[in-house]
C-alpha cells in the first residue's frame, strides 16, 4: 500500500489515512467472517467494524453528503 499511496499525491494526508482504514477494515471484516462468523455476528464485532467503516468513508465536508 505505501507504494500506491506515494503515487496518489493528490490525496490529502487525511484521505491517505482514510484509505488505509477502509482497506484494513474491509480485510478485517472478511477475516472475521471467514474465521468465526457466528461469534463475529453475535458479539457485534461486524456491526462495530461497519460503524467504523461508515465513519472512515464519510466525506471531508458534511455539506457534500447526499
N, C-alpha and C positions, 0 to 999 in steps of 0.2 A: 503494500500500500504506500509506503513512503515515496517510491519512485513515481507512482501515479500522482500523488498529491504534489510533488515538486513540479510536475508538468502542468498542474492546474493552478498557475499563479494568478489567475483572475479571481479565484475564490479568496474571501477574507479568512483570517485565522479562525474566526468563529465558525465559518462554514466548513473549514477543514475539520475542526473538532466534531461538528455535527455529522459530517460524512463518515468519519471514523466510528462515531457512536452508532449510527444506523447500521453500518456493516457488522459491527460487533454484536449488537442486539439481535439482528436478524440471524446471524450464525448461532448465537446463544439459544434463541427460541427453537431453532431446528434441532440443536443438540439435546435440549431438554425433552422435546417431544420424542426424539429417537431413543433416548436412554430410558426414560421412565414417564410415559405420557400421563398415566393415571395420577401419580404423585404431583407432577408439574401442574396439572389442571386442578386437582382437588385442593391443593395448598395455595392456589392463586399465583404461582410463580409466572405462568404465562401471562396472566392479566397484568401483573406488575411490570413485566418486561414490555408489554404492549403499551402501557401507560407511559413508560419511559421513552419508547419509540415515538409515540404521539408528541411528546414534548421535544424530542430531538429534531423532528422534521417540521416543527412549526416555522412559519415564515419569520424573518428577522423583524418585520414591521407588521404589527397587528392589523393595520388597515389593509394589508394585501390579502388577508384570508377571504376565501369565498364561501 
